[in-house]
Amino acid sequence: MKKLLFEQLNKSFKSVIPIVLIVLIISVLNVDSNLPNLLPSFIFGALLLVIGMTFFDIGADISMIEIGSRMGNHLTRKRNIALILFLSFIIGYIITVAEPDLNVLATQIPSVDSNLFINVVGIGVGLFLLFATLRMLLHLSFPVILAIFCTIAFILAIFAPSEFMPLAFDAGGVTTGPLSVPFIVALGAGLSYSRHDKNKKDDSFGIISFCSIGPVIIVLILGIIYNAKSSYNPYVIPTYDTITSVIEVYLTNIPKYFKEVSLSLLPITILFLIYNLIFLKVKKKTLRRIIFGLIYTLLGLTLFLTGINVGFMPMGYSVGKVLSSNGIILVFVSTLLGYFIVTSEPAVDVLTEQIEQITNGNIKKKILDVALSIAVAIATGLSLVRLLTGISIWYFLLPGYLFAILMMPFVPKVFTSIAFDSGGVASGTMTATFILPIAIGACEALGGNVLTDAFGVIAMVATIPLITVQAVGLIYKIKTKITYNDTKYNEEIIDY
């Protein structure tokens, strides 16, 4: 255990240090700004990020993934379709309403009650998780069903208020966060693993993508019904007189996020304990291991959320304001941060490791990490270009989704599923609380419309991976054809 702890600590440190160095350089070059004042809080936040990611990765592996895979396997063996669909809905609902990022997003829509918004989105994700499960059980085509839902989303966007559209597409990113991803991915793998048909590999992934497009559709419908106009409350940058004041702020916020994460984990824990008592009946040793894993997850996510919200969010906002005077540098720095920031997303690490394990190493974690880093770098760069030019998000999202859908017939099916899962996972907490504040800070400094120009960053980050990961699959397919040029190519070559 000690060896695993140090390995995870080293990995977390390596993923965070490039971001810290970039911010340090910017702060040194802008000593007349408020960046140096925020540095102690930012450094302390980075330290909590490293520790939090370490505990979360270990905890998610031995608890959330274990729970999801065991429940998925059992549900498939039971072959009780009504039970499977009912639990899919319940799981989707309770995990979504528990996501901390969703509560933050809900405050941006004053014309819709926050509790109503959260519960409606939770119901939406529950329904779409049910649809995803039903698709797997009926062996329906993933590309066709997903293309239909994407088309519905863009048709609804035509009728929704213009200021509401970016927020709706951002909702698809925040609902697939660090709590939901490990559990849902493992659940999907468990549901497909027990099948013995040749297409089970194609259904191991893709379930997250339904949980991402679902909130977009539900939030757009809400916007149309309520004629909702989203709003934005200007961010107040904190100032610190001493190191003691920095520590006091963190000590005040840690209990707050501990409570949030505890309430988020509680429904999942209760659901598992009841399900275990009735059906699974795992050994006491395994049960203790899962409970310890949940404790690790609780501590890790608490430290992570405290560090990112208290230390990174104010710094991101201030960096955006400081760099707004030079558009080229702003875009360059945002692109660079986008490249490194995706490896700091806890849910991304969980997904890519799961993909490598489930595919028996045929789809390498390192390759997916690079593909996602490039995707997020492009997305953040384009987001800042859009902010500077005022171009509508329509001109980015519509072509992006259209191109991704058109690529589907030419890419191995498993890569298509992974690509759409990756989009939802890459647009996670780090993007929402660091990259988005950079865009908001720059937009405010330039006098732009925060709702139409800054919001939508999360949506952009969710879109580009759909293309880059499928491009990896296309390259893989071409290389495989060349390698096996003496035999008839078929996708079973990449079977696992």
C-alpha positions in Angstrom: 0.0 0.0 0.0 2.8 2.4 0.9 4.5 1.7 -2.5 1.2 2.4 -4.3 0.7 5.6 -2.3 4.1 7.0 -3.3 3.6 6.0 -7.0 0.3 7.8 -7.1 1.8 10.8 -5.3 4.6 11.0 -7.8 2.2 10.8 -10.7 -0.1 13.5 -9.2 2.9 15.8 -8.6 4.1 15.4 -12.2 0.7 16.3 -13.6 0.3 19.5 -11.5 3.9 20.9 -11.6 3.7 22.2 -15.2 0.6 24.3 -14.4 2.3 25.7 -11.3 5.5 26.6 -13.2 3.5 28.4 -15.9 1.6 30.4 -13.3 4.8 31.2 -11.5 6.4 32.5 -14.6 3.4 34.7 -15.4 3.4 36.0 -11.8 7.1 36.9 -12.0 6.6 38.7 -15.2 3.7 40.7 -13.8 4.9 41.7 -10.4 2.8 44.9 -10.5 -0.4 42.9 -10.6 -2.2 41.1 -7.8 -0.8 37.7 -9.0 2.0 37.7 -6.4 -0.5 38.3 -3.6 -2.4 35.2 -4.7 0.7 33.0 -5.1 0.8 31.6 -1.5 -2.8 30.5 -1.8 -2.2 29.1 -5.3 0.8 27.0 -4.1 -1.1 25.7 -1.1 -4.0 24.8 -3.4 -1.6 23.0 -5.7 -0.3 21.0 -2.7 -3.8 20.0 -1.8 -4.5 19.0 -5.4 -1.5 16.6 -5.4 -2.5 15.0 -2.1 -6.2 15.0 -3.1 -5.6 13.4 -6.5 -3.4 10.7 -4.9 -6.0 9.7 -2.3 -8.9 10.0 -4.9 -7.2 7.7 -7.4 -6.5 5.0 -4.8 -10.0 5.3 -3.3 -11.8 5.3 -6.6 -9.9 2.2 -7.7 -10.8 0.1 -4.7 -14.3 1.5 -4.0 -16.2 3.3 -6.8 -14.9 1.1 -9.6 -15.3 -2.1 -7.5 -18.9 -1.2 -6.6 -19.8 -0.3 -10.2 -18.3 -3.4 -11.8 -19.8 -5.8 -9.2 -23.3 -4.3 -9.5 -23.0 -4.3 -13.3 -21.9 -7.9 -13.5 -24.7 -9.0 -11.1 -27.4 -7.1 -12.9 -26.4 -8.7 -16.2 -26.5 -12.2 -14.7 -29.9 -11.6 -13.1 -31.3 -10.8 -16.6 -34.1 -8.8 -14.9 -34.5 -6.0 -17.4 -37.0 -4.1 -15.2 -34.5 -4.1 -12.3 -31.6 -3.1 -14.5 -33.4 -0.1 -16.0 -34.8 1.0 -12.6 -31.4 0.9 -11.0 -29.8 2.6 -14.0 -32.3 5.5 -13.5 -31.8 5.7 -9.7 -28.0 5.6 -10.1 -28.0 8.3 -12.7 -30.2 10.5 -10.6 -28.4 10.2 -7.3 -24.9 10.6 -8.7 -25.9 13.7 -10.7 -27.6 15.6 -7.9 -24.5 14.8 -5.8 -22.0 16.4 -8.2 -20.6 19.6 -6.6 -20.1 21.3 -9.9 -23.8 21.0 -10.8 -24.7 23.1 -7.7 -22.3 25.9 -8.8 -23.8 25.9 -12.3 -27.4 26.0 -10.9 -26.7 29.4 -9.3 -26.1 30.9 -12.8 -29.8 30.5 -13.8 -31.9 32.9 -11.5 -35.1 32.4 -13.5 -35.1 28.7 -12.6 -35.1 27.6 -9.0 -31.8 26.0 -8.2 -33.3 22.9 -6.5 -35.7 22.4 -9.5 -32.8 22.8 -11.9 -30.6 20.2 -10.1 -33.4 17.7 -9.8 -34.5 18.1 -13.4 -31.0 17.6 -14.6 -30.7 14.6 -12.3 -33.8 13.1 -13.7 -32.5 13.8 -17.2 -29.2 12.0 -16.6 -31.1 9.1 -15.0 -33.3 8.8 -18.1 -30.3 8.9 -20.4 -28.4 6.4 -18.3 -31.5 4.2 -18.7 -31.4 4.8 -22.5 -27.7 3.9 -22.6 -28.4 0.7 -20.6 -31.4 -0.2 -22.8 -29.3 0.4 -25.9 -26.7 -2.1 -24.6 -29.3 -4.7 -23.8 -31.0 -4.4 -27.2 -27.6 -4.2 -29.1 -28.7 -1.0 -30.8 -26.1 1.0 -32.8 -24.2 3.5 -30.6 -23.4 5.9 -33.5 -27.0 6.1 -34.8 -28.6 6.6 -31.3 -26.0 9.2 -30.3 -26.3 11.1 -33.6 -30.1 11.3 -33.1 -29.6 12.8 -29.6 -27.0 15.3 -30.8 -29.4 16.4 -33.6 -32.2 16.9 -31.1 -29.8 19.0 -28.9 -28.9 21.3 -31.8 -32.6 21.7 -32.9 -33.5 22.7 -29.3 -30.6 25.1 -29.2 -32.2 27.1 -32.1 -35.3 27.9 -29.9 -33.4 28.4 -26.6 -32.3 32.0 -25.5 -28.9 32.8 -27.0 -27.4 33.5 -23.6 -28.6 30.2 -22.3 -27.1 28.0 -25.0 -23.4 28.0 -23.9 -24.5 27.3 -20.3 -26.7 24.3 -21.5 -23.8 22.7 -23.4 -21.5 23.4 -20.4 -24.0 21.4 -18.3 -23.0 18.3 -20.2 -19.5 18.6 -18.9 -20.1 19.3 -15.2 -22.5 16.4 -14.7 -19.9 13.8 -15.6 -17.5 14.6 -12.8 -15.1 12.8 -10.5 -17.9 11.0 -8.6 -19.9 9.8 -11.5 -17.3 8.7 -14.0 -15.5 5.9 -12.0 -18.9 4.4 -11.0 -20.7 4.7 -14.3 -17.7 3.5 -16.4 -17.3 0.4 -14.2 -21.1 -0.2 -14.3 -21.1 -0.1 -18.1 -18.1 -2.4 -18.3 -19.8 -4.8 -15.8 -23.0 -4.8 -17.8 -21.2 -5.6 -21.1 -18.5 -8.0 -19.7 -21.0 -10.7 -18.8 -22.2 -10.9 -22.3 -20.7 -13.5 -24.6 -21.5 -12.0 -28.0 -18.8 -10.7 -30.3 -19.9 -7.1 -30.0 -19.6 -6.8 -26.3 -16.3 -4.9 -26.6 -18.1 -2.1 -28.5 -20.5 -1.6 -25.6 -17.9 -1.5 -22.8 -17.7 2.3 -23.3 -20.1 5.0 -24.5 -22.3 5.2 -21.5 -20.7 8.4 -20.2 -21.5 10.1 -23.5 -25.2 9.6 -23.0 -24.9 11.1 -19.5 -23.2 14.1 -21.1 -25.7 14.8 -24.0 -28.7 14.2 -21.7 -28.2 17.3 -19.5 -27.7 19.5 -22.7 -31.1 18.4 -23.9 -32.8 18.8 -20.5 -31.3 22.2 -19.8 -32.2 23.5 -23.3 -35.8 22.3 -22.7 -35.9 24.1 -19.4 -34.5 27.3 -21.0 -37.3 27.2 -23.6 -40.1 26.5 -21.1 -39.0 29.1 -18.7 -37.6 31.5 -21.3 -34.7 31.5 -18.9 -32.1 34.2 -19.1 -28.9 33.2 -17.4 -26.9 35.7 -15.3 -23.4 36.1 -14.0 -22.3 37.6 -10.7 -18.9 39.3 -11.1 -16.2 37.4 -9.2 -14.5 39.1 -6.2 -10.8 38.4 -6.0 -9.7 37.8 -2.4 -6.6 39.6 -1.0 -4.3 38.1 1.7 -2.3 40.2 4.2 -0.3 37.3 5.7 0.3 33.6 5.2 -1.8 33.1 8.3 -4.8 34.6 6.5 -4.3 32.1 3.7 -4.3 29.2 6.1 -7.4 30.5 7.8 -9.3 30.6 4.5 -8.4 27.0 3.8 -9.2 25.8 7.3 -12.6 27.5 6.9 -13.3 25.9 3.5 -12.1 22.3 4.1 -15.1 21.5 6.4 -17.5 23.0 3.8 -16.2 20.8 1.0 -16.0 17.8 3.3 -19.7 18.2 4.0 -20.4 18.6 0.2 -18.5 15.4 -0.7 -19.9 13.5 2.3 -23.4 14.3 1.1 -22.5 13.4 -2.4 -21.0 10.0 -1.4 -23.8 9.1 1.0 -26.5 8.1 -1.5 -24.0 5.9 -3.5 -22.8 4.3 -0.2 -26.4 3.6 1.0 -27.4 2.1 -2.4 -24.4 -0.2 -2.4 -24.9 -1.4 1.2 -28.6 -2.2 0.5 -27.7 -3.9 -2.8 -25.0 -5.9 -1.1 -27.3 -6.9 1.7 -29.9 -8.2 -0.7 -27.9 -9.5 -3.6 -24.1 -9.3 -3.6 -23.3 -10.5 -0.1 -19.5 -9.8 -0.6 -17.0 -11.1 2.0 -16.3 -9.0 5.0 -12.7 -8.5 3.9 -13.9 -7.1 0.6 -16.5 -5.0 2.2 -13.9 -3.4 4.6 -11.7 -2.7 1.6 -14.5 -1.0 -0.2 -15.4 1.1 2.8 -11.7 2.1 3.3 -11.7 3.0 -0.4 -14.8 5.3 0.1 -13.0 7.0 2.9 -9.9 7.6 0.7 -12.3 8.9 -2.0 -14.0 11.3 0.5 -10.6 12.7 1.8 -9.1 13.0 -1.6 -12.0 14.7 -3.3 -12.4 17.1 -0.3 -8.8 18.2 -0.5 -8.9 18.4 -4.3 -12.1 20.6 -4.4 -10.7 22.8 -1.6 -7.5 23.4 -3.5 -9.0 24.0 -6.9 -11.8 26.3 -5.6 -9.8 28.3 -3.1 -6.4 28.4 -4.7 -6.9 27.9 -8.5 -10.1 29.7 -9.2 -9.0 33.2 -8.0 -5.6 32.8 -9.8 -7.3 31.7 -13.0 -9.6 34.8 -13.0 -6.6 37.1 -12.2 -4.4 35.5 -14.9 -7.2 36.1 -17.5 -7.5 39.8 -16.4 -3.7 40.4 -16.5 -3.2 38.7 -19.9 -6.2 40.3 -21.6 -4.2 43.2 -22.8 -2.3 40.9 -25.2 -4.5 38.6 -27.2 -1.7 36.5 -28.7 -0.1 35.8 -25.3 -3.6 35.1 -23.8 -4.4 32.5 -26.4 -0.9 30.9 -26.2 -0.9 30.6 -22.4 -4.5 29.2 -22.4 -3.5 26.6 -25.0 -0.4 25.7 -23.0 -2.4 25.4 -19.8 -5.1 23.3 -21.6 -2.4 20.8 -22.7 -1.3 20.2 -19.2 -4.5 20.6 -17.3 -6.3 17.5 -18.6 -3.9 15.2 -16.8 -4.9 16.8 -13.5 -8.5 15.9 -14.0 -9.2 13.0 -11.6 -11.9 11.5 -13.7 -9.7 11.5 -16.8 -7.1 9.4 -15.1 -9.7 6.9 -13.9 -11.2 6.6 -17.4 -7.9 6.1 -19.3 -6.7 3.5 -16.8 -10.0 1.7 -17.1 -9.7 1.7 -20.9 -6.2 0.2 -20.8 -7.3 -2.5 -18.3 -10.5 -3.5 -20.0 -8.8 -3.6 -23.4 -5.9 -5.7 -22.0 -3.4 -3.0 -22.9 -4.4 -2.8 -26.6 -5.5 0.8 -26.2 -2.7 2.5 -24.2 -3.3 5.0 -21.5 -0.3 7.1 -22.7 -1.7 7.4 -26.2 -5.1 8.5 -24.9 -3.5 11.0 -22.5 -1.6 12.7 -25.4 -4.7 12.7 -27.6 -6.8 14.3 -24.8 -4.0 16.8 -24.0 -3.9 17.9 -27.6 -7.7 18.1 -27.8 -8.0 20.3 -24.7 -5.1 22.5 -25.8 -6.9 23.1 -29.1 -10.2 23.6 -27.3 -9.0 26.2 -24.8 -7.0 28.1 -27.5 -10.1 28.2 -29.8 -12.3 29.3 -26.8 -10.1 32.3 -26.2 -10.0 33.1 -29.9 -13.8 33.0 -29.8 -13.8 35.3 -26.8 -11.5 37.9 -28.5 -13.4 37.9 -31.8 -16.9 37.5 -30.5 -17.7 34.7 -32.9 -20.8 32.7 -31.9 -20.3 29.3 -30.3 -22.5 27.9 -33.0 -19.7 28.1 -35.5 -17.5 25.9 -33.3 -19.9 23.3 -31.7 -22.0 22.5 -34.8 -19.1 21.8 -37.2 -17.3 20.0 -34.4 -20.1 17.6 -33.6 -21.0 17.2 -37.3 -17.4 16.3 -38.2 -17.2 13.9 -35.2 -20.4 12.1 -36.3 -19.2 11.9 -40.0 -16.0 10.2 -38.8 -17.9 7.4 -37.0 -18.3 5.0 -40.0 -14.6 5.1 -40.7 -13.3 4.5 -37.1 -13.3 1.2 -35.1 -16.5 1.2 -33.0 -14.7 1.0 -29.7 -12.8 4.2 -30.4 -16.0 6.0 -31.3 -17.4 5.1 -27.9 -14.2 6.0 -26.1 -14.1 9.4 -27.9 -17.5 10.5 -26.9 -16.9 9.3 -23.3 -13.6 11.2 -23.3 -15.3 14.4 -24.3 -17.6 14.4 -21.2 -14.8 13.4 -18.9 -12.1 15.9 -20.1 -14.5 18.8 -19.5 -14.4 18.4 -15.7 -13.6 20.2 -12.5 -10.2 21.7 -13.5 -11.7 23.2 -16.7 -14.7 24.6 -14.8 -12.7 26.1 -11.9 -9.5 27.2 -13.7 -9.8 27.6 -17.5 -13.3 29.0 -17.3 -12.2 31.7 -14.7 -9.4 32.7 -17.1 -11.9 33.2 -19.8 -14.3 35.1 -17.5 -11.4 37.4 -16.2 -10.3 38.2 -19.7 -13.8 38.8 -20.9 -14.6 41.2 -18.0 -11.4 43.1 -18.6 -12.2 43.5 -22.3 -15.8 44.5 -21.7 -17.3 41.5 -23.4 -20.5 39.5 -22.7 -19.4 36.9 -20.2 -22.5 34.7 -20.8 -22.1 34.4 -24.6 -18.3 34.8 -24.9 -16.7 33.3 -21.8 -19.2 30.5 -21.0 -19.0 27.7 -23.5 -15.4 26.8 -22.6 -16.5 23.6 -21.0 -18.6 22.7 -24.1 -15.6 23.4 -26.3 -13.4 21.1 -24.2 -16.0 18.4 -24.5 -16.2 18.7 -28.3 -12.6 18.5 -29.6 -11.8 15.1 -28.0 -14.6 13.6 -30.1 -12.4 14.3 -33.1 -8.8 13.7 -31.8 -9.6 10.3 -30.1 -11.4 9.1 -33.2 -8.4 10.3 -35.2 -6.2 8.0 -33.0 -8.6 5.2 -33.8 -8.4 5.9 -37.5 -4.6 5.9 -37.4 -4.7 2.6 -35.4 -7.0 1.1 -38.1 -4.7 2.2 -40.9 -1.6 0.9 -39.2 -3.3 -2.4 -38.4 -4.3 -2.8 -42.1 -0.7 -2.2 -43.2 0.5 -4.7 -40.6 -2.0 -7.4 -41.6 -2.0 -6.6 -45.4 -1.9 -10.2 -46.3 -5.1 -11.0 -44.4 -8.6 -9.5 -44.7 -8.9 -6.7 -42.2 -11.6 -6.8 -39.7 -12.1 -5.0 -36.4 -11.7 -8.2 -34.4 -7.9 -7.6 -34.7 -8.3 -5.1 -31.9 -10.5 -7.4 -29.9 -9.8 -7.9 -26.2 
